[in-house]
Amino acid sequence: MSQRTTGILLILLSAVAFGLMPIFGTWAYAAGVDTQGLLLIRFSVAALVMVAIMVWRGARWPRGRLLAGLAAMGGIGYAGQAFSYFTALQYANAALAALLLYLYPAIVTVLSAWLLRERLRRRVWAALALASLGLVLTIGTALSGKAIGIAFGVAAALIYSCYILAGSRLTPQAGALPSATVVMLAAAVVLWGSTAFATPHWPATGSGWGATLAIAIVSTVIAIFAFLAGLDHLTAAEASTLSTLEPVVSVLLAAWLLAVPLTGLQWLGGAAILVAALVISLAPPLPAPE
């Protein structure tokens, strides 16, 4: 298996794991947890698991500027994105919040070409456009929300775009495992600091704890590690475009597990995103500049 194929499979695994999060979140919120409590459990458990894996494998911790950069990715980037996204959910429906968050593939692609001078094939731009159209169709037309919800949704997309671009540069230097561990630790520290201003609410039932822990293990440890590992083998633009599979997973599972009906346009949108992912996976990498 080539490194490129490995990268594609890792990003797709990450997309599926992230796509499960709204389902787990629905069950967790039904058990009484609030956003602060959910994020505290999510990142604290994830950090403990990753630290245990680091110790077990005897992995080296990043140092100096690399450590500081990864800590900023977690404490500012990932914690900020999570806070912005879940705040957007309080003022806008899930469809609008998700649509705004998934502006990030377009943002990453533009910034990659502009700031990082990444050379992108025309088919990558075409796949991005197709994935964006598919995203709109997949999420549907039930879009409503207040201005503050829209603002936080856009902020989540911008912050996550910067996180991806930073990860594409820092992760290859530190490795996926140390990078993911530092990111989760930093996010957990920042979120625990937030308890000085508000008291979190925890799940009230065993099923609620199970759903919240599933977010920590599946939609955080596996999802973040797989994404950062995939960035070792793909460009930031390719990885972010492949990640548009996430809402397809969310919508399909919502239809199956939560009995949410799907329209013909949503099925068409999901197919468009899958085609875009296929286009990305079949596109040979550009030759390195001489």
LUMMINU-686218 format. One line per field, with one value per residue: residue number from 1; x, y, z of N, C-alpha, C in turn. Coordinates in steps of 0.1 Angstrom, whole numbers. Layout:
! LUMMINU-686218
resi <- [NUM:...]
nu <- [X:...]
nv <- [Y:...]
nw <- [Z:...]
cau <- [X:...]
cav <- [Y:...]
caw <- [Z:...]
cu <- [X:...]
cv <- [Y:...]
cw <- [Z:...]
! end
This chain:
! LUMMINU-686218
resi <- [1:2:3:4:5:6:7:8:9:10:11:12:13:14:15:16:17:18:19:20:21:22:23:24:25:26:27:28:29:30:31:32:33:34:35:36:37:38:39:40:41:42:43:44:45:46:47:48:49:50:51:52:53:54:55:56:57:58:59:60:61:62:63:64:65:66:67:68:69:70:71:72:73:74:75:76:77:78:79:80:81:82:83:84:85:86:87:88:89:90:91:92:93:94:95:96:97:98:99:100:101:102:103:104:105:106:107:108:109:110:111:112:113:114:115:116:117:118:119:120:121:122:123:124:125:126:127:128:129:130:131:132:133:134:135:136:137:138:139:140:141:142:143:144:145:146:147:148:149:150:151:152:153:154:155:156:157:158:159:160:161:162:163:164:165:166:167:168:169:170:171:172:173:174:175:176:177:178:179:180:181:182:183:184:185:186:187:188:189:190:191:192:193:194:195:196:197:198:199:200:201:202:203:204:205:206:207:208:209:210:211:212:213:214:215:216:217:218:219:220:221:222:223:224:225:226:227:228:229:230:231:232:233:234:235:236:237:238:239:240:241:242:243:244:245:246:247:248:249:250:251:252:253:254:255:256:257:258:259:260:261:262:263:264:265:266:267:268:269:270:271:272:273:274:275:276:277:278:279:280:281:282:283:284:285:286:287:288:289:290]
nu <- [9:6:21:4:-21:-24:-26:-50:-69:-66:-76:-102:-111:-109:-129:-152:-152:-154:-178:-196:-200:-221:-243:-236:-235:-262:-274:-259:-266:-293:-291:-286:-261:-241:-226:-201:-195:-195:-174:-152:-151:-147:-121:-105:-106:-96:-71:-59:-59:-43:-18:-12:-8:14:33:34:44:68:73:87:85:75:95:105:100:84:68:54:40:23:9:-5:-21:-39:-48:-57:-65:-81:-97:-108:-122:-140:-155:-166:-182:-200:-213:-224:-244:-262:-276:-283:-297:-288:-282:-275:-253:-235:-232:-219:-195:-183:-174:-147:-131:-130:-118:-93:-82:-79:-62:-40:-31:-25:-10:8:18:10:8:-19:-39:-62:-83:-85:-95:-119:-130:-133:-152:-174:-177:-184:-209:-223:-223:-240:-264:-266:-269:-292:-322:-332:-324:-318:-312:-298:-279:-257:-253:-246:-222:-205:-205:-191:-167:-158:-152:-131:-112:-107:-97:-72:-61:-58:-40:-18:-13:-5:20:34:28:42:68:68:54:25:13:26:18:-10:-14:-4:-20:-46:-41:-35:-59:-76:-65:-71:-99:-105:-96:-117:-136:-134:-151:-176:-198:-197:-222:-228:-233:-264:-271:-262:-262:-258:-233:-219:-223:-210:-184:-179:-177:-153:-134:-139:-147:-127:-101:-95:-104:-89:-62:-61:-66:-44:-23:-29:-23:4:8:-7:-17:-28:-51:-61:-67:-86:-107:-114:-124:-150:-167:-176:-202:-219:-218:-229:-255:-266:-264:-280:-304:-308:-304:-316:-340:-344:-357:-346:-342:-345:-327:-308:-297:-286:-267:-250:-240:-226:-205:-192:-182:-165:-146:-136:-125:-104:-89:-80:-64:-32:-3:12:43:73:85:113]
nv <- [-12:22:52:74:62:52:76:86:67:70:96:93:75:91:110:95:88:114:121:106:119:139:122:107:130:139:119:122:149:145:132:151:164:194:217:225:206:183:188:190:163:150:159:155:128:118:130:116:89:92:100:77:59:71:68:40:33:46:70:100:132:163:193:227:252:237:222:243:253:231:230:254:248:230:243:268:266:240:239:264:261:241:253:275:261:246:267:280:261:267:289:286:262:227:221:245:253:232:235:260:254:236:252:252:234:249:272:263:253:276:292:274:275:302:311:290:282:258:235:229:206:210:192:189:214:212:190:201:220:204:189:209:217:193:192:213:203:179:186:199:220:232:257:279:306:329:360:359:332:325:340:327:302:307:315:291:277:292:291:264:259:273:256:232:240:246:222:207:215:212:186:166:170:164:140:119:108:121:147:146:140:162:182:174:174:202:213:202:214:241:241:231:253:270:264:280:301:291:264:231:208:174:141:124:98:63:56:81:88:68:76:101:93:78:99:109:88:76:98:116:107:86:100:124:116:99:118:136:119:112:136:135:124:136:167:197:208:186:168:182:184:157:153:162:141:137:151:135:110:117:125:102:83:96:94:67:59:78:82:102:117:114:135:134:152:153:127:129:149:135:116:132:142:118:112:133:127:104:114:129:109:95:112:117:126:159:165:171:204:215]
nw <- [0:-9:4:-1:-5:20:35:24:33:61:64:56:75:98:90:92:119:131:119:134:157:161:165:188:204:205:220:243:252:257:281:299:300:296:272:281:301:284:266:284:294:270:260:283:288:264:263:285:275:253:264:279:259:247:267:269:244:245:233:220:234:220:218:228:203:186:204:216:194:188:212:210:189:201:225:216:189:186:209:207:183:189:210:196:176:192:205:184:178:198:189:164:140:137:111:98:114:109:81:80:94:76:57:58:40:16:25:35:11:-5:12:13:-13:-15:8:15:-8:-22:-48:-67:-85:-112:-110:-83:-75:-88:-75:-50:-54:-62:-39:-21:-32:-29:-1:7:-4:10:37:36:34:56:71:96:119:143:140:157:160:134:132:150:138:114:126:137:114:103:124:125:100:101:121:107:87:102:114:92:88:113:123:107:116:144:145:143:167:191:184:183:210:225:215:225:252:257:249:269:292:288:287:313:327:321:339:361:356:351:360:351:337:342:326:334:333:328:301:290:299:285:258:259:265:242:224:232:228:202:185:190:200:181:157:156:157:134:115:117:112:86:74:71:47:27:11:28:16:1:22:37:19:14:39:39:38:63:70:55:66:91:84:72:94:112:99:101:128:144:132:113:84:50:21:-15:-25:-5:-7:-32:-27:-9:-26:-44:-28:-22:-48:-51:-32:-43:-67:-56:-44:-66:-79:-91:-72:-75:-92:-74:-71:-89]
cau <- [0:14:18:-7:-33:-25:-31:-65:-77:-66:-85:-116:-114:-112:-142:-163:-152:-160:-192:-204:-201:-235:-252:-233:-239:-276:-277:-253:-274:-305:-288:-284:-248:-241:-215:-188:-192:-192:-160:-143:-150:-141:-107:-97:-104:-88:-57:-54:-57:-31:-6:-10:-2:28:42:35:53:81:74:94:77:80:102:108:89:74:58:46:31:13:0:-14:-31:-49:-54:-64:-72:-91:-106:-116:-131:-151:-163:-174:-191:-211:-220:-233:-255:-272:-283:-287:-300:-276:-279:-268:-240:-226:-229:-209:-183:-177:-167:-133:-123:-127:-109:-80:-77:-75:-51:-29:-25:-20:1:17:22:8:4:-31:-44:-75:-93:-87:-104:-132:-135:-137:-165:-184:-179:-192:-223:-228:-225:-252:-275:-267:-274:-306:-326:-337:-314:-323:-304:-295:-267:-246:-250:-239:-209:-198:-203:-180:-155:-154:-146:-119:-102:-104:-88:-59:-56:-54:-27:-7:-10:2:34:39:27:54:80:66:48:10:10:29:11:-24:-14:-2:-32:-56:-37:-36:-74:-82:-61:-78:-113:-106:-95:-130:-145:-133:-161:-189:-198:-202:-232:-224:-244:-271:-274:-251:-261:-253:-218:-214:-223:-200:-171:-177:-172:-139:-126:-141:-147:-116:-88:-93:-106:-78:-50:-61:-65:-30:-15:-32:-17:17:9:-15:-17:-39:-63:-67:-72:-98:-117:-118:-131:-164:-174:-182:-216:-226:-219:-238:-269:-270:-266:-292:-316:-309:-305:-325:-352:-345:-360:-337:-348:-338:-315:-297:-291:-278:-256:-241:-233:-216:-193:-184:-176:-154:-136:-130:-116:-92:-81:-74:-56:-18:4:20:57:79:92:128]
cav <- [0:34:62:82:54:52:89:87:58:76:108:88:69:103:116:86:90:127:121:99:128:145:111:106:142:139:110:128:160:140:127:162:171:206:218:226:192:174:191:186:149:146:162:150:113:117:133:105:78:94:100:63:53:77:62:26:32:52:80:112:144:175:203:240:259:227:219:255:254:221:234:265:242:224:252:279:261:230:243:275:256:233:263:282:253:243:279:282:252:272:300:282:248:219:221:257:252:223:241:270:248:229:261:251:229:259:282:257:252:289:296:266:280:315:313:279:279:244:234:221:202:215:183:191:225:207:182:209:227:194:185:220:216:181:195:221:194:169:192:202:234:237:266:291:310:343:365:355:318:325:345:316:291:311:315:278:273:299:286:250:260:276:244:222:245:245:207:201:218:208:172:158:172:158:127:120:104:132:159:145:140:176:190:171:179:216:216:199:224:254:239:231:267:276:261:291:310:284:251:222:198:161:132:119:84:55:57:94:87:60:84:111:86:75:111:111:78:75:111:125:100:80:109:134:109:95:130:141:109:113:148:132:118:144:181:202:209:172:162:189:181:143:153:166:129:137:153:124:100:122:125:88:77:103:88:53:57:88:83:115:113:120:138:131:161:149:115:134:156:125:110:142:142:106:113:143:120:95:122:133:97:90:122:115:138:167:163:181:215:214]
caw <- [0:-10:15:-5:-2:35:39:21:42:74:65:55:89:106:86:97:134:133:115:144:169:163:170:202:211:207:231:256:256:262:294:308:300:288:263:289:306:273:261:295:294:257:259:294:286:252:267:293:267:244:273:282:247:246:277:265:232:248:223:224:235:213:226:222:195:181:215:218:183:190:223:205:180:209:234:209:177:187:219:201:172:196:217:186:170:201:208:172:179:207:183:150:140:134:96:95:120:101:68:82:98:65:48:59:29:7:31:35:-3:-9:20:10:-25:-14:18:16:-22:-26:-62:-67:-98:-115:-106:-69:-74:-92:-65:-39:-58:-61:-25:-15:-36:-22:13:8:-7:21:50:34:33:69:77:104:130:146:136:166:157:121:134:157:129:105:134:138:101:102:133:121:88:106:128:97:80:112:116:80:89:125:125:101:125:157:144:146:181:199:180:188:225:229:211:234:266:257:249:282:302:286:291:327:331:320:351:370:352:350:365:341:341:338:322:345:332:323:286:287:300:274:246:260:264:228:217:236:222:188:177:194:199:167:147:155:154:120:106:118:106:72:69:68:33:18:13:36:7:-2:34:41:9:18:52:37:40:76:71:49:77:101:79:70:107:118:93:105:143:150:124:106:70:40:9:-27:-27:4:-12:-43:-21:-4:-38:-49:-19:-24:-60:-49:-25:-53:-76:-48:-42:-78:-85:-87:-66:-84:-90:-65:-79:-90]
cu <- [9:11:6:-20:-35:-31:-46:-73:-78:-76:-99:-120:-117:-125:-153:-164:-158:-175:-202:-207:-215:-245:-249:-237:-253:-280:-271:-261:-287:-304:-285:-271:-249:-228:-202:-185:-188:-178:-150:-140:-143:-126:-99:-95:-95:-73:-51:-50:-44:-18:-2:-3:12:37:45:45:66:83:81:84:83:86:102:96:79:64:49:36:20:3:-10:-25:-42:-56:-62:-72:-84:-101:-115:-126:-143:-161:-172:-185:-203:-219:-229:-245:-266:-280:-287:-289:-287:-272:-271:-254:-230:-222:-218:-195:-176:-175:-152:-125:-120:-117:-95:-74:-72:-62:-38:-22:-19:-8:12:23:21:3:-8:-36:-58:-86:-95:-97:-118:-138:-140:-151:-176:-187:-187:-206:-230:-231:-238:-264:-277:-273:-288:-309:-332:-327:-321:-313:-302:-281:-255:-242:-242:-224:-200:-195:-191:-167:-150:-147:-132:-108:-98:-95:-74:-52:-51:-41:-15:-3:-3:16:41:39:38:66:79:61:33:7:14:21:-3:-24:-13:-14:-44:-53:-39:-51:-80:-78:-69:-93:-114:-104:-109:-139:-144:-145:-175:-187:-204:-213:-228:-235:-251:-274:-262:-250:-255:-238:-212:-213:-212:-186:-168:-172:-157:-130:-127:-139:-136:-103:-86:-94:-94:-65:-50:-60:-50:-21:-17:-25:-2:19:1:-13:-29:-52:-69:-74:-86:-110:-123:-127:-146:-173:-182:-197:-225:-228:-229:-252:-274:-273:-278:-305:-319:-312:-315:-338:-355:-346:-350:-345:-340:-326:-304:-290:-281:-265:-245:-233:-223:-203:-185:-176:-164:-143:-129:-121:-103:-83:-74:-65:-41:-12:12:35:63:86:107:135]
cv <- [12:43:71:75:54:65:91:79:64:88:103:82:81:109:108:88:103:127:114:109:134:134:109:118:143:131:116:140:156:135:138:169:184:207:218:212:182:176:187:171:144:148:156:135:111:119:121:93:80:95:86:56:58:70:47:24:39:63:93:124:156:185:217:246:249:223:231:256:244:224:245:259:236:234:264:274:251:234:254:271:249:243:270:274:250:255:282:273:258:283:297:267:240:220:234:257:243:228:251:264:242:239:259:244:240:269:276:256:265:294:287:271:294:317:302:275:265:244:224:218:208:205:184:203:220:199:190:216:216:190:196:220:204:184:203:212:184:174:196:217:240:245:278:294:325:347:360:340:317:330:334:305:294:311:301:273:279:293:272:250:263:264:234:227:243:230:202:205:212:192:163:159:164:143:128:118:116:144:158:146:154:184:187:176:194:220:214:209:237:252:237:245:274:274:272:301:304:270:241:213:184:152:126:105:76:56:71:95:79:68:95:105:82:87:113:101:78:88:121:118:95:91:119:127:105:107:135:132:110:126:146:128:126:158:185:203:196:166:169:186:166:143:157:153:129:140:142:113:104:121:111:81:83:97:74:52:66:90:96:112:120:123:134:139:158:136:120:141:146:119:119:143:130:106:122:136:110:102:125:120:92:100:119:127:146:164:174:191:213:226]
cw <- [0:2:12:-2:13:40:36:30:56:75:64:69:98:103:92:112:138:130:125:156:171:169:184:210:214:219:244:261:262:276:304:308:292:280:270:294:296:268:271:295:281:257:271:292:274:256:276:285:259:252:276:270:244:255:273:254:234:237:228:224:227:222:219:215:189:192:217:207:184:201:219:196:189:218:228:198:180:198:214:191:179:203:207:180:179:205:196:173:189:200:169:150:135:120:93:101:113:88:69:85:85:53:48:48:19:12:31:21:-7:-1:16:-3:-24:-4:18:2:-27:-40:-63:-82:-100:-110:-91:-67:-78:-82:-53:-42:-57:-47:-17:-19:-29:-7:15:6:5:33:48:34:46:76:84:115:131:141:144:163:144:123:141:147:119:113:135:126:100:111:129:109:92:113:118:90:90:113:104:80:102:127:119:110:138:156:149:161:190:196:186:204:230:226:221:248:267:257:262:292:300:290:306:333:330:331:362:367:352:355:355:346:334:333:335:344:326:308:282:288:289:261:247:259:249:220:220:229:207:180:181:192:185:156:145:151:140:111:106:111:91:66:66:53:23:20:22:28:4:11:38:32:12:30:50:37:53:77:65:59:87:97:78:84:114:112:98:120:149:142:117:91:61:27:-3:-29:-17:-1:-24:-38:-16:-15:-43:-41:-20:-37:-59:-42:-34:-62:-69:-47:-54:-85:-81:-81:-76:-82:-82:-74:-78:-84]
! end
